[in-house]
Amino acid sequence: MAVPKRRLSRRKKRVNMKKKMRKIINILQNPVRCKYCGHLKIPHMVCFNCKKY
Ligand SMILES: [Zn+2]
């Protein structure tokens, strides 16, 4: 039976999580104002307020 040579260390796990989180945080920290209603929205996403792109 195949067994992983090394268990992922606590540190490695954290680094992996950080990589995933960075993308999400990056999006959340760069809000863009909708040019139609002025509502804060995520860039390149449909505005939640007026549903316009
Ligand atoms: Zn809008």
mmCIF file of the protein (N, C-alpha, C, O) and its ligand, coordinates in Angstrom:
data_MODEL
# 
_entry.id   MODEL 
# 
loop_
_entity.id 
_entity.type 
_entity.pdbx_number_of_molecules 
1 polymer     1 
2 non-polymer 1 
# 
_entity_poly.entity_id                      1 
_entity_poly.type                           'polypeptide(L)' 
_entity_poly.nstd_linkage                   no 
_entity_poly.nstd_monomer                   no 
_entity_poly.pdbx_seq_one_letter_code       MAVPKRRLSRRKKRVNMKKKMRKIINILQNPVRCKYCGHLKIPHMVCFNCKKY 
_entity_poly.pdbx_seq_one_letter_code_can   MAVPKRRLSRRKKRVNMKKKMRKIINILQNPVRCKYCGHLKIPHMVCFNCKKY 
_entity_poly.pdbx_strand_id                 A 
# 
loop_
_entity_poly_seq.entity_id 
_entity_poly_seq.num 
_entity_poly_seq.mon_id 
_entity_poly_seq.hetero 
1 1  MET n 
1 2  ALA n 
1 3  VAL n 
1 4  PRO n 
1 5  LYS n 
1 6  ARG n 
1 7  ARG n 
1 8  LEU n 
1 9  SER n 
1 10 ARG n 
1 11 ARG n 
1 12 LYS n 
1 13 LYS n 
1 14 ARG n 
1 15 VAL n 
1 16 ASN n 
1 17 MET n 
1 18 LYS n 
1 19 LYS n 
1 20 LYS n 
1 21 MET n 
1 22 ARG n 
1 23 LYS n 
1 24 ILE n 
1 25 ILE n 
1 26 ASN n 
1 27 ILE n 
1 28 LEU n 
1 29 GLN n 
1 30 ASN n 
1 31 PRO n 
1 32 VAL n 
1 33 ARG n 
1 34 CYS n 
1 35 LYS n 
1 36 TYR n 
1 37 CYS n 
1 38 GLY n 
1 39 HIS n 
1 40 LEU n 
1 41 LYS n 
1 42 ILE n 
1 43 PRO n 
1 44 HIS n 
1 45 MET n 
1 46 VAL n 
1 47 CYS n 
1 48 PHE n 
1 49 ASN n 
1 50 CYS n 
1 51 LYS n 
1 52 LYS n 
1 53 TYR n 
# 
loop_
_struct_asym.id 
_struct_asym.entity_id 
A 1 
B 2 
# 
loop_
_chem_comp.id 
_chem_comp.type 
_chem_comp.mon_nstd_flag 
ALA 'L-peptide linking' y 
ARG 'L-peptide linking' y 
ASN 'L-peptide linking' y 
CYS 'L-peptide linking' y 
GLN 'L-peptide linking' y 
GLY 'peptide linking'   y 
HIS 'L-peptide linking' y 
ILE 'L-peptide linking' y 
LEU 'L-peptide linking' y 
LYS 'L-peptide linking' y 
MET 'L-peptide linking' y 
PHE 'L-peptide linking' y 
PRO 'L-peptide linking' y 
SER 'L-peptide linking' y 
TYR 'L-peptide linking' y 
VAL 'L-peptide linking' y 
ZN  non-polymer         . 
# 
_pdbx_entity_nonpoly.entity_id   2 
_pdbx_entity_nonpoly.name        ? 
_pdbx_entity_nonpoly.comp_id     ZN 
# 
_pdbx_nonpoly_scheme.asym_id         B 
_pdbx_nonpoly_scheme.entity_id       2 
_pdbx_nonpoly_scheme.mon_id          ZN 
_pdbx_nonpoly_scheme.ndb_seq_num     1 
_pdbx_nonpoly_scheme.pdb_seq_num     101 
_pdbx_nonpoly_scheme.auth_seq_num    101 
_pdbx_nonpoly_scheme.pdb_mon_id      ZN 
_pdbx_nonpoly_scheme.auth_mon_id     ZN 
_pdbx_nonpoly_scheme.pdb_strand_id   A 
_pdbx_nonpoly_scheme.pdb_ins_code    . 
# 
loop_
_atom_site.group_PDB 
_atom_site.id 
_atom_site.type_symbol 
_atom_site.label_atom_id 
_atom_site.label_alt_id 
_atom_site.label_comp_id 
_atom_site.label_asym_id 
_atom_site.label_entity_id 
_atom_site.label_seq_id 
_atom_site.pdbx_PDB_ins_code 
_atom_site.Cartn_x 
_atom_site.Cartn_y 
_atom_site.Cartn_z 
_atom_site.occupancy 
_atom_site.B_iso_or_equiv 
_atom_site.pdbx_formal_charge 
_atom_site.auth_seq_id 
_atom_site.auth_comp_id 
_atom_site.auth_asym_id 
_atom_site.auth_atom_id 
_atom_site.pdbx_PDB_model_num 
ATOM   1   N  N  . MET A 1 1  ? 0.838   -1.199 0.000   1.00 0.00 ? 1   MET A N  1 
ATOM   2   C  CA . MET A 1 1  ? 0.000   0.000  0.000   1.00 0.00 ? 1   MET A CA 1 
ATOM   3   C  C  . MET A 1 1  ? 0.870   1.244  0.000   1.00 0.00 ? 1   MET A C  1 
ATOM   4   O  O  . MET A 1 1  ? 1.860   1.327  0.727   1.00 0.00 ? 1   MET A O  1 
ATOM   5   N  N  . ALA A 1 2  ? 0.489   2.207  -0.822  1.00 0.00 ? 2   ALA A N  1 
ATOM   6   C  CA . ALA A 1 2  ? 1.272   3.442  -0.908  1.00 0.00 ? 2   ALA A CA 1 
ATOM   7   C  C  . ALA A 1 2  ? 1.037   4.318  0.319   1.00 0.00 ? 2   ALA A C  1 
ATOM   8   O  O  . ALA A 1 2  ? -0.097  4.598  0.706   1.00 0.00 ? 2   ALA A O  1 
ATOM   9   N  N  . VAL A 1 3  ? 2.110   4.722  0.893   1.00 0.00 ? 3   VAL A N  1 
ATOM   10  C  CA . VAL A 1 3  ? 2.044   5.582  2.079   1.00 0.00 ? 3   VAL A CA 1 
ATOM   11  C  C  . VAL A 1 3  ? 2.827   6.860  1.797   1.00 0.00 ? 3   VAL A C  1 
ATOM   12  O  O  . VAL A 1 3  ? 3.934   6.801  1.262   1.00 0.00 ? 3   VAL A O  1 
ATOM   13  N  N  . PRO A 1 4  ? 2.270   8.004  2.148   1.00 0.00 ? 4   PRO A N  1 
ATOM   14  C  CA . PRO A 1 4  ? 3.017   9.251  1.922   1.00 0.00 ? 4   PRO A CA 1 
ATOM   15  C  C  . PRO A 1 4  ? 4.324   9.247  2.698   1.00 0.00 ? 4   PRO A C  1 
ATOM   16  O  O  . PRO A 1 4  ? 4.359   8.879  3.872   1.00 0.00 ? 4   PRO A O  1 
ATOM   17  N  N  . LYS A 1 5  ? 5.393   9.658  2.038   1.00 0.00 ? 5   LYS A N  1 
ATOM   18  C  CA . LYS A 1 5  ? 6.720   9.597  2.665   1.00 0.00 ? 5   LYS A CA 1 
ATOM   19  C  C  . LYS A 1 5  ? 6.787   10.486 3.906   1.00 0.00 ? 5   LYS A C  1 
ATOM   20  O  O  . LYS A 1 5  ? 7.365   10.120 4.929   1.00 0.00 ? 5   LYS A O  1 
ATOM   21  N  N  . ARG A 1 6  ? 6.193   11.633 3.785   1.00 0.00 ? 6   ARG A N  1 
ATOM   22  C  CA . ARG A 1 6  ? 6.288   12.584 4.896   1.00 0.00 ? 6   ARG A CA 1 
ATOM   23  C  C  . ARG A 1 6  ? 4.913   13.196 5.146   1.00 0.00 ? 6   ARG A C  1 
ATOM   24  O  O  . ARG A 1 6  ? 4.185   13.524 4.209   1.00 0.00 ? 6   ARG A O  1 
ATOM   25  N  N  . ARG A 1 7  ? 4.582   13.339 6.379   1.00 0.00 ? 7   ARG A N  1 
ATOM   26  C  CA . ARG A 1 7  ? 3.336   14.036 6.670   1.00 0.00 ? 7   ARG A CA 1 
ATOM   27  C  C  . ARG A 1 7  ? 3.565   15.531 6.485   1.00 0.00 ? 7   ARG A C  1 
ATOM   28  O  O  . ARG A 1 7  ? 4.655   16.038 6.751   1.00 0.00 ? 7   ARG A O  1 
ATOM   29  N  N  . LEU A 1 8  ? 2.544   16.223 6.032   1.00 0.00 ? 8   LEU A N  1 
ATOM   30  C  CA . LEU A 1 8  ? 2.672   17.668 5.853   1.00 0.00 ? 8   LEU A CA 1 
ATOM   31  C  C  . LEU A 1 8  ? 2.863   18.302 7.232   1.00 0.00 ? 8   LEU A C  1 
ATOM   32  O  O  . LEU A 1 8  ? 2.010   18.165 8.109   1.00 0.00 ? 8   LEU A O  1 
ATOM   33  N  N  . SER A 1 9  ? 3.972   18.986 7.413   1.00 0.00 ? 9   SER A N  1 
ATOM   34  C  CA . SER A 1 9  ? 4.240   19.604 8.710   1.00 0.00 ? 9   SER A CA 1 
ATOM   35  C  C  . SER A 1 9  ? 3.259   20.733 8.978   1.00 0.00 ? 9   SER A C  1 
ATOM   36  O  O  . SER A 1 9  ? 2.605   21.239 8.066   1.00 0.00 ? 9   SER A O  1 
ATOM   37  N  N  . ARG A 1 10 ? 3.171   21.113 10.229  1.00 0.00 ? 10  ARG A N  1 
ATOM   38  C  CA . ARG A 1 10 ? 2.241   22.184 10.593  1.00 0.00 ? 10  ARG A CA 1 
ATOM   39  C  C  . ARG A 1 10 ? 2.548   23.459 9.824   1.00 0.00 ? 10  ARG A C  1 
ATOM   40  O  O  . ARG A 1 10 ? 1.656   24.194 9.402   1.00 0.00 ? 10  ARG A O  1 
ATOM   41  N  N  . ARG A 1 11 ? 3.836   23.689 9.659   1.00 0.00 ? 11  ARG A N  1 
ATOM   42  C  CA . ARG A 1 11 ? 4.258   24.912 8.975   1.00 0.00 ? 11  ARG A CA 1 
ATOM   43  C  C  . ARG A 1 11 ? 3.840   24.882 7.501   1.00 0.00 ? 11  ARG A C  1 
ATOM   44  O  O  . ARG A 1 11 ? 3.323   25.864 6.967   1.00 0.00 ? 11  ARG A O  1 
ATOM   45  N  N  . LYS A 1 12 ? 4.071   23.756 6.871   1.00 0.00 ? 12  LYS A N  1 
ATOM   46  C  CA . LYS A 1 12 ? 3.722   23.614 5.454   1.00 0.00 ? 12  LYS A CA 1 
ATOM   47  C  C  . LYS A 1 12 ? 2.227   23.803 5.253   1.00 0.00 ? 12  LYS A C  1 
ATOM   48  O  O  . LYS A 1 12 ? 1.791   24.439 4.293   1.00 0.00 ? 12  LYS A O  1 
ATOM   49  N  N  . LYS A 1 13 ? 1.443   23.237 6.176   1.00 0.00 ? 13  LYS A N  1 
ATOM   50  C  CA . LYS A 1 13 ? -0.006  23.362 6.086   1.00 0.00 ? 13  LYS A CA 1 
ATOM   51  C  C  . LYS A 1 13 ? -0.410  24.831 6.104   1.00 0.00 ? 13  LYS A C  1 
ATOM   52  O  O  . LYS A 1 13 ? -1.255  25.294 5.338   1.00 0.00 ? 13  LYS A O  1 
ATOM   53  N  N  . ARG A 1 14 ? 0.253   25.545 7.033   1.00 0.00 ? 14  ARG A N  1 
ATOM   54  C  CA . ARG A 1 14 ? -0.081  26.966 7.175   1.00 0.00 ? 14  ARG A CA 1 
ATOM   55  C  C  . ARG A 1 14 ? 0.273   27.721 5.906   1.00 0.00 ? 14  ARG A C  1 
ATOM   56  O  O  . ARG A 1 14 ? -0.478  28.595 5.472   1.00 0.00 ? 14  ARG A O  1 
ATOM   57  N  N  . VAL A 1 15 ? 1.402   27.394 5.312   1.00 0.00 ? 15  VAL A N  1 
ATOM   58  C  CA . VAL A 1 15 ? 1.823   28.069 4.085   1.00 0.00 ? 15  VAL A CA 1 
ATOM   59  C  C  . VAL A 1 15 ? 0.816   27.795 2.973   1.00 0.00 ? 15  VAL A C  1 
ATOM   60  O  O  . VAL A 1 15 ? 0.459   28.687 2.204   1.00 0.00 ? 15  VAL A O  1 
ATOM   61  N  N  . ASN A 1 16 ? 0.365   26.537 2.902   1.00 0.00 ? 16  ASN A N  1 
ATOM   62  C  CA . ASN A 1 16 ? -0.619  26.192 1.879   1.00 0.00 ? 16  ASN A CA 1 
ATOM   63  C  C  . ASN A 1 16 ? -1.898  26.995 2.060   1.00 0.00 ? 16  ASN A C  1 
ATOM   64  O  O  . ASN A 1 16 ? -2.476  27.492 1.093   1.00 0.00 ? 16  ASN A O  1 
ATOM   65  N  N  . MET A 1 17 ? -2.332  27.118 3.307   1.00 0.00 ? 17  MET A N  1 
ATOM   66  C  CA . MET A 1 17 ? -3.548  27.872 3.593   1.00 0.00 ? 17  MET A CA 1 
ATOM   67  C  C  . MET A 1 17 ? -3.379  29.335 3.218   1.00 0.00 ? 17  MET A C  1 
ATOM   68  O  O  . MET A 1 17 ? -4.281  29.966 2.665   1.00 0.00 ? 17  MET A O  1 
ATOM   69  N  N  . LYS A 1 18 ? -2.192  29.859 3.535   1.00 0.00 ? 18  LYS A N  1 
ATOM   70  C  CA . LYS A 1 18 ? -1.921  31.269 3.278   1.00 0.00 ? 18  LYS A CA 1 
ATOM   71  C  C  . LYS A 1 18 ? -2.043  31.571 1.792   1.00 0.00 ? 18  LYS A C  1 
ATOM   72  O  O  . LYS A 1 18 ? -2.594  32.599 1.398   1.00 0.00 ? 18  LYS A O  1 
ATOM   73  N  N  . LYS A 1 19 ? -1.526  30.666 0.976   1.00 0.00 ? 19  LYS A N  1 
ATOM   74  C  CA . LYS A 1 19 ? -1.570  30.874 -0.477  1.00 0.00 ? 19  LYS A CA 1 
ATOM   75  C  C  . LYS A 1 19 ? -3.010  30.994 -0.955  1.00 0.00 ? 19  LYS A C  1 
ATOM   76  O  O  . LYS A 1 19 ? -3.339  31.846 -1.780  1.00 0.00 ? 19  LYS A O  1 
ATOM   77  N  N  . LYS A 1 20 ? -3.870  30.116 -0.413  1.00 0.00 ? 20  LYS A N  1 
ATOM   78  C  CA . LYS A 1 20 ? -5.276  30.149 -0.821  1.00 0.00 ? 20  LYS A CA 1 
ATOM   79  C  C  . LYS A 1 20 ? -5.941  31.422 -0.312  1.00 0.00 ? 20  LYS A C  1 
ATOM   80  O  O  . LYS A 1 20 ? -6.712  32.070 -1.020  1.00 0.00 ? 20  LYS A O  1 
ATOM   81  N  N  . MET A 1 21 ? -5.618  31.768 0.952   1.00 0.00 ? 21  MET A N  1 
ATOM   82  C  CA . MET A 1 21 ? -6.269  32.926 1.565   1.00 0.00 ? 21  MET A CA 1 
ATOM   83  C  C  . MET A 1 21 ? -5.846  34.223 0.903   1.00 0.00 ? 21  MET A C  1 
ATOM   84  O  O  . MET A 1 21 ? -6.624  35.172 0.810   1.00 0.00 ? 21  MET A O  1 
ATOM   85  N  N  . ARG A 1 22 ? -4.578  34.252 0.436   1.00 0.00 ? 22  ARG A N  1 
ATOM   86  C  CA . ARG A 1 22 ? -4.065  35.503 -0.130  1.00 0.00 ? 22  ARG A CA 1 
ATOM   87  C  C  . ARG A 1 22 ? -4.918  35.963 -1.307  1.00 0.00 ? 22  ARG A C  1 
ATOM   88  O  O  . ARG A 1 22 ? -5.195  37.152 -1.465  1.00 0.00 ? 22  ARG A O  1 
ATOM   89  N  N  . LYS A 1 23 ? -5.323  35.009 -2.122  1.00 0.00 ? 23  LYS A N  1 
ATOM   90  C  CA . LYS A 1 23 ? -6.121  35.348 -3.301  1.00 0.00 ? 23  LYS A CA 1 
ATOM   91  C  C  . LYS A 1 23 ? -7.444  35.979 -2.878  1.00 0.00 ? 23  LYS A C  1 
ATOM   92  O  O  . LYS A 1 23 ? -7.894  36.974 -3.447  1.00 0.00 ? 23  LYS A O  1 
ATOM   93  N  N  . ILE A 1 24 ? -8.058  35.365 -1.852  1.00 0.00 ? 24  ILE A N  1 
ATOM   94  C  CA . ILE A 1 24 ? -9.350  35.862 -1.386  1.00 0.00 ? 24  ILE A CA 1 
ATOM   95  C  C  . ILE A 1 24 ? -9.187  37.239 -0.767  1.00 0.00 ? 24  ILE A C  1 
ATOM   96  O  O  . ILE A 1 24 ? -9.970  38.151 -1.034  1.00 0.00 ? 24  ILE A O  1 
ATOM   97  N  N  . ILE A 1 25 ? -8.151  37.380 0.073   1.00 0.00 ? 25  ILE A N  1 
ATOM   98  C  CA . ILE A 1 25 ? -7.922  38.659 0.742   1.00 0.00 ? 25  ILE A CA 1 
ATOM   99  C  C  . ILE A 1 25 ? -7.613  39.742 -0.279  1.00 0.00 ? 25  ILE A C  1 
ATOM   100 O  O  . ILE A 1 25 ? -8.069  40.879 -0.153  1.00 0.00 ? 25  ILE A O  1 
ATOM   101 N  N  . ASN A 1 26 ? -6.842  39.382 -1.278  1.00 0.00 ? 26  ASN A N  1 
ATOM   102 C  CA . ASN A 1 26 ? -6.481  40.347 -2.321  1.00 0.00 ? 26  ASN A CA 1 
ATOM   103 C  C  . ASN A 1 26 ? -7.730  40.917 -2.970  1.00 0.00 ? 26  ASN A C  1 
ATOM   104 O  O  . ASN A 1 26 ? -7.810  42.119 -3.222  1.00 0.00 ? 26  ASN A O  1 
ATOM   105 N  N  . ILE A 1 27 ? -8.697  40.067 -3.237  1.00 0.00 ? 27  ILE A N  1 
ATOM   106 C  CA . ILE A 1 27 ? -9.934  40.515 -3.873  1.00 0.00 ? 27  ILE A CA 1 
ATOM   107 C  C  . ILE A 1 27 ? -10.708 41.420 -2.927  1.00 0.00 ? 27  ILE A C  1 
ATOM   108 O  O  . ILE A 1 27 ? -11.234 42.459 -3.326  1.00 0.00 ? 27  ILE A O  1 
ATOM   109 N  N  . LEU A 1 28 ? -10.767 41.002 -1.650  1.00 0.00 ? 28  LEU A N  1 
ATOM   110 C  CA . LEU A 1 28 ? -11.563 41.765 -0.687  1.00 0.00 ? 28  LEU A CA 1 
ATOM   111 C  C  . LEU A 1 28 ? -10.924 43.101 -0.335  1.00 0.00 ? 28  LEU A C  1 
ATOM   112 O  O  . LEU A 1 28 ? -11.618 44.035 0.067   1.00 0.00 ? 28  LEU A O  1 
ATOM   113 N  N  . GLN A 1 29 ? -9.604  43.198 -0.485  1.00 0.00 ? 29  GLN A N  1 
ATOM   114 C  CA . GLN A 1 29 ? -8.925  44.437 -0.118  1.00 0.00 ? 29  GLN A CA 1 
ATOM   115 C  C  . GLN A 1 29 ? -8.815  45.411 -1.272  1.00 0.00 ? 29  GLN A C  1 
ATOM   116 O  O  . GLN A 1 29 ? -8.297  46.515 -1.105  1.00 0.00 ? 29  GLN A O  1 
ATOM   117 N  N  . ASN A 1 30 ? -9.294  45.021 -2.435  1.00 0.00 ? 30  ASN A N  1 
ATOM   118 C  CA . ASN A 1 30 ? -9.247  45.918 -3.578  1.00 0.00 ? 30  ASN A CA 1 
ATOM   119 C  C  . ASN A 1 30 ? -10.649 46.210 -4.081  1.00 0.00 ? 30  ASN A C  1 
ATOM   120 O  O  . ASN A 1 30 ? -10.978 45.897 -5.225  1.00 0.00 ? 30  ASN A O  1 
ATOM   121 N  N  . PRO A 1 31 ? -11.476 46.809 -3.234  1.00 0.00 ? 31  PRO A N  1 
ATOM   122 C  CA . PRO A 1 31 ? -12.837 47.080 -3.677  1.00 0.00 ? 31  PRO A CA 1 
ATOM   123 C  C  . PRO A 1 31 ? -12.851 48.201 -4.715  1.00 0.00 ? 31  PRO A C  1 
ATOM   124 O  O  . PRO A 1 31 ? -12.048 49.134 -4.670  1.00 0.00 ? 31  PRO A O  1 
ATOM   125 N  N  . VAL A 1 32 ? -13.768 48.078 -5.628  1.00 0.00 ? 32  VAL A N  1 
ATOM   126 C  CA . VAL A 1 32 ? -13.920 49.055 -6.693  1.00 0.00 ? 32  VAL A CA 1 
ATOM   127 C  C  . VAL A 1 32 ? -15.324 49.613 -6.602  1.00 0.00 ? 32  VAL A C  1 
ATOM   128 O  O  . VAL A 1 32 ? -16.276 48.886 -6.316  1.00 0.00 ? 32  VAL A O  1 
ATOM   129 N  N  . ARG A 1 33 ? -15.449 50.905 -6.846  1.00 0.00 ? 33  ARG A N  1 
ATOM   130 C  CA . ARG A 1 33 ? -16.786 51.500 -6.796  1.00 0.00 ? 33  ARG A CA 1 
ATOM   131 C  C  . ARG A 1 33 ? -17.497 51.248 -8.120  1.00 0.00 ? 33  ARG A C  1 
ATOM   132 O  O  . ARG A 1 33 ? -16.928 51.435 -9.195  1.00 0.00 ? 33  ARG A O  1 
ATOM   133 N  N  . CYS A 1 34 ? -18.721 50.832 -8.022  1.00 0.00 ? 34  CYS A N  1 
ATOM   134 C  CA . CYS A 1 34 ? -19.525 50.612 -9.214  1.00 0.00 ? 34  CYS A CA 1 
ATOM   135 C  C  . CYS A 1 34 ? -19.758 51.941 -9.912  1.00 0.00 ? 34  CYS A C  1 
ATOM   136 O  O  . CYS A 1 34 ? -20.102 52.935 -9.274  1.00 0.00 ? 34  CYS A O  1 
ATOM   137 N  N  . LYS A 1 35 ? -19.569 51.954 -11.222 1.00 0.00 ? 35  LYS A N  1 
ATOM   138 C  CA . LYS A 1 35 ? -19.715 53.219 -11.940 1.00 0.00 ? 35  LYS A CA 1 
ATOM   139 C  C  . LYS A 1 35 ? -21.174 53.584 -12.182 1.00 0.00 ? 35  LYS A C  1 
ATOM   140 O  O  . LYS A 1 35 ? -21.475 54.689 -12.632 1.00 0.00 ? 35  LYS A O  1 
ATOM   141 N  N  . TYR A 1 36 ? -22.068 52.668 -11.888 1.00 0.00 ? 36  TYR A N  1 
ATOM   142 C  CA . TYR A 1 36 ? -23.490 52.947 -12.083 1.00 0.00 ? 36  TYR A CA 1 
ATOM   143 C  C  . TYR A 1 36 ? -24.154 53.454 -10.804 1.00 0.00 ? 36  TYR A C  1 
ATOM   144 O  O  . TYR A 1 36 ? -24.930 54.409 -10.832 1.00 0.00 ? 36  TYR A O  1 
ATOM   145 N  N  . CYS A 1 37 ? -23.832 52.790 -9.657  1.00 0.00 ? 37  CYS A N  1 
ATOM   146 C  CA . CYS A 1 37 ? -24.521 53.155 -8.419  1.00 0.00 ? 37  CYS A CA 1 
ATOM   147 C  C  . CYS A 1 37 ? -23.556 53.610 -7.326  1.00 0.00 ? 37  CYS A C  1 
ATOM   148 O  O  . CYS A 1 37 ? -24.010 54.086 -6.285  1.00 0.00 ? 37  CYS A O  1 
ATOM   149 N  N  . GLY A 1 38 ? -22.234 53.479 -7.523  1.00 0.00 ? 38  GLY A N  1 
ATOM   150 C  CA . GLY A 1 38 ? -21.265 53.911 -6.521  1.00 0.00 ? 38  GLY A CA 1 
ATOM   151 C  C  . GLY A 1 38 ? -21.082 52.931 -5.382  1.00 0.00 ? 38  GLY A C  1 
ATOM   152 O  O  . GLY A 1 38 ? -20.352 53.212 -4.431  1.00 0.00 ? 38  GLY A O  1 
ATOM   153 N  N  . HIS A 1 39 ? -21.726 51.800 -5.465  1.00 0.00 ? 39  HIS A N  1 
ATOM   154 C  CA . HIS A 1 39 ? -21.623 50.769 -4.440  1.00 0.00 ? 39  HIS A CA 1 
ATOM   155 C  C  . HIS A 1 39 ? -20.260 50.077 -4.547  1.00 0.00 ? 39  HIS A C  1 
ATOM   156 O  O  . HIS A 1 39 ? -19.744 49.901 -5.651  1.00 0.00 ? 39  HIS A O  1 
ATOM   157 N  N  . LEU A 1 40 ? -19.676 49.683 -3.415  1.00 0.00 ? 40  LEU A N  1 
ATOM   158 C  CA . LEU A 1 40 ? -18.405 48.966 -3.442  1.00 0.00 ? 40  LEU A CA 1 
ATOM   159 C  C  . LEU A 1 40 ? -18.633 47.568 -3.995  1.00 0.00 ? 40  LEU A C  1 
ATOM   160 O  O  . LEU A 1 40 ? -19.570 46.875 -3.600  1.00 0.00 ? 40  LEU A O  1 
ATOM   161 N  N  . LYS A 1 41 ? -17.767 47.164 -4.912  1.00 0.00 ? 41  LYS A N  1 
ATOM   162 C  CA . LYS A 1 41 ? -17.920 45.830 -5.479  1.00 0.00 ? 41  LYS A CA 1 
ATOM   163 C  C  . LYS A 1 41 ? -16.564 45.215 -5.754  1.00 0.00 ? 41  LYS A C  1 
ATOM   164 O  O  . LYS A 1 41 ? -15.544 45.904 -5.730  1.00 0.00 ? 41  LYS A O  1 
ATOM   165 N  N  . ILE A 1 42 ? -16.554 43.924 -6.016  1.00 0.00 ? 42  ILE A N  1 
ATOM   166 C  CA . ILE A 1 42 ? -15.321 43.211 -6.332  1.00 0.00 ? 42  ILE A CA 1 
ATOM   167 C  C  . ILE A 1 42 ? -15.016 43.456 -7.802  1.00 0.00 ? 42  ILE A C  1 
ATOM   168 O  O  . ILE A 1 42 ? -15.904 43.334 -8.646  1.00 0.00 ? 42  ILE A O  1 
ATOM   169 N  N  . PRO A 1 43 ? -13.754 43.806 -8.124  1.00 0.00 ? 43  PRO A N  1 
ATOM   170 C  CA . PRO A 1 43 ? -13.415 44.080 -9.510  1.00 0.00 ? 43  PRO A CA 1 
ATOM   171 C  C  . PRO A 1 43 ? -13.712 42.892 -10.436 1.00 0.00 ? 43  PRO A C  1 
ATOM   172 O  O  . PRO A 1 43 ? -13.527 41.736 -10.056 1.00 0.00 ? 43  PRO A O  1 
ATOM   173 N  N  . HIS A 1 44 ? -14.160 43.186 -11.618 1.00 0.00 ? 44  HIS A N  1 
ATOM   174 C  CA . HIS A 1 44 ? -14.481 42.194 -12.646 1.00 0.00 ? 44  HIS A CA 1 
ATOM   175 C  C  . HIS A 1 44 ? -15.633 41.284 -12.221 1.00 0.00 ? 44  HIS A C  1 
ATOM   176 O  O  . HIS A 1 44 ? -15.766 40.158 -12.702 1.00 0.00 ? 44  HIS A O  1 
ATOM   177 N  N  . MET A 1 45 ? -16.460 41.799 -11.309 1.00 0.00 ? 45  MET A N  1 
ATOM   178 C  CA . MET A 1 45 ? -17.628 41.022 -10.909 1.00 0.00 ? 45  MET A CA 1 
ATOM   179 C  C  . MET A 1 45 ? -18.866 41.889 -11.065 1.00 0.00 ? 45  MET A C  1 
ATOM   180 O  O  . MET A 1 45 ? -18.784 43.117 -11.053 1.00 0.00 ? 45  MET A O  1 
ATOM   181 N  N  . VAL A 1 46 ? -20.000 41.248 -11.210 1.00 0.00 ? 46  VAL A N  1 
ATOM   182 C  CA . VAL A 1 46 ? -21.253 41.974 -11.337 1.00 0.00 ? 46  VAL A CA 1 
ATOM   183 C  C  . VAL A 1 46 ? -21.538 42.678 -10.014 1.00 0.00 ? 46  VAL A C  1 
ATOM   184 O  O  . VAL A 1 46 ? -21.340 42.103 -8.944  1.00 0.00 ? 46  VAL A O  1 
ATOM   185 N  N  . CYS A 1 47 ? -22.000 43.916 -10.090 1.00 0.00 ? 47  CYS A N  1 
ATOM   186 C  CA . CYS A 1 47 ? -22.331 44.683 -8.889  1.00 0.00 ? 47  CYS A CA 1 
ATOM   187 C  C  . CYS A 1 47 ? -23.514 44.025 -8.187  1.00 0.00 ? 47  CYS A C  1 
ATOM   188 O  O  . CYS A 1 47 ? -24.514 43.701 -8.828  1.00 0.00 ? 47  CYS A O  1 
ATOM   189 N  N  . PHE A 1 48 ? -23.408 43.824 -6.870  1.00 0.00 ? 48  PHE A N  1 
ATOM   190 C  CA . PHE A 1 48 ? -24.490 43.176 -6.120  1.00 0.00 ? 48  PHE A CA 1 
ATOM   191 C  C  . PHE A 1 48 ? -25.681 44.102 -5.958  1.00 0.00 ? 48  PHE A C  1 
ATOM   192 O  O  . PHE A 1 48 ? -26.809 43.657 -5.748  1.00 0.00 ? 48  PHE A O  1 
ATOM   193 N  N  . ASN A 1 49 ? -25.416 45.393 -6.056  1.00 0.00 ? 49  ASN A N  1 
ATOM   194 C  CA . ASN A 1 49 ? -26.459 46.376 -5.803  1.00 0.00 ? 49  ASN A CA 1 
ATOM   195 C  C  . ASN A 1 49 ? -27.352 46.553 -7.023  1.00 0.00 ? 49  ASN A C  1 
ATOM   196 O  O  . ASN A 1 49 ? -28.575 46.459 -6.918  1.00 0.00 ? 49  ASN A O  1 
ATOM   197 N  N  . CYS A 1 50 ? -26.741 46.812 -8.191  1.00 0.00 ? 50  CYS A N  1 
ATOM   198 C  CA . CYS A 1 50 ? -27.550 47.098 -9.381  1.00 0.00 ? 50  CYS A CA 1 
ATOM   199 C  C  . CYS A 1 50 ? -27.476 45.978 -10.422 1.00 0.00 ? 50  CYS A C  1 
ATOM   200 O  O  . CYS A 1 50 ? -28.117 46.069 -11.468 1.00 0.00 ? 50  CYS A O  1 
ATOM   201 N  N  . LYS A 1 51 ? -26.702 44.925 -10.148 1.00 0.00 ? 51  LYS A N  1 
ATOM   202 C  CA . LYS A 1 51 ? -26.604 43.761 -11.025 1.00 0.00 ? 51  LYS A CA 1 
ATOM   203 C  C  . LYS A 1 51 ? -26.132 44.129 -12.434 1.00 0.00 ? 51  LYS A C  1 
ATOM   204 O  O  . LYS A 1 51 ? -26.522 43.511 -13.424 1.00 0.00 ? 51  LYS A O  1 
ATOM   205 N  N  . LYS A 1 52 ? -25.278 45.159 -12.489 1.00 0.00 ? 52  LYS A N  1 
ATOM   206 C  CA . LYS A 1 52 ? -24.714 45.548 -13.782 1.00 0.00 ? 52  LYS A CA 1 
ATOM   207 C  C  . LYS A 1 52 ? -23.243 45.236 -13.780 1.00 0.00 ? 52  LYS A C  1 
ATOM   208 O  O  . LYS A 1 52 ? -22.610 45.172 -12.726 1.00 0.00 ? 52  LYS A O  1 
ATOM   209 N  N  . TYR A 1 53 ? -22.691 45.038 -14.978 1.00 0.00 ? 53  TYR A N  1 
ATOM   210 C  CA . TYR A 1 53 ? -21.265 44.744 -15.051 1.00 0.00 ? 53  TYR A CA 1 
ATOM   211 C  C  . TYR A 1 53 ? -20.507 46.012 -15.406 1.00 0.00 ? 53  TYR A C  1 
ATOM   212 O  O  . TYR A 1 53 ? -19.282 45.987 -15.520 1.00 0.00 ? 53  TYR A O  1 
HETATM 213 ZN ZN . ZN  B 2 .  ? -23.801 49.049 -9.053  1.00 0.00 2 101 ZN  A ZN 1 
# 
